[in-house]
Amino acid sequence: MKPYHIVTAIVSVLSFALSSNAAIVVTGFSPLQWQTSDASLGLAGATIEDFEDVNLATGLQIQANSPGFGGYGPTNILPNTFDPRNVANGGNDNVGNAFEIGLWDGSHVLINRPDNRLTGTTDYGSLRWGDVTFFLPAGIKIFGVAIEQNSLSAPIIVNGVSVGSTGDFLTLTGGRNGYLRIEATGTDAISTVLFDNQAFDAFSTDGISFDHVAFSVPEPSSIALGLMGVAGIALLRNRRNAS
């Protein structure tokens, strides 16, 4: 673990400045908190997308891209739903059930495939695994997602800027990786979150499943308090400079 990470057994946090008056704060929650409450993740009141049907939550769009194999989006309607149980057990994974433990809630997840499906003609080691980008409604300050089966540390790109990789915040040992929360501070907002699976060579793409996507805009009172805090810091700096 790199020395600038502040880590406990439960949470790792790292802040990235995107501008002089704002920053993106990324927090990783360990698999020990799998399926914990939204409140404990700092997501109370957030809009939740759990991929139980093809229609996404209002304002949310998703794009999946597997170079050479196609993709979809940005769209608010998924090409398919994915039930990670084996077909024999009532799911639609024709290969196995490696993603079944990645369910945060409900019975479906999102996987980084060009059609959000696994078929009998492909396998877990194929090159069809690709990038996934979440496009968020205007004004979003907090984004969260449960991640599972990620074994190669994938770069996380927020608003076109790298804020580290999944391995900086989550446990990448296969199975449940944990929960990731991304928060914009100051005057910033989150418009896109990309999990870049194409940073590896052509033979090292990685399968990832996503569930329980959460996004929220803070209450007006929270915004006011935040602005007061920024104003207070600026006033203190001005006083120090004057002295």
Disulfide bonds with the S-S distance in Angstrom:
none
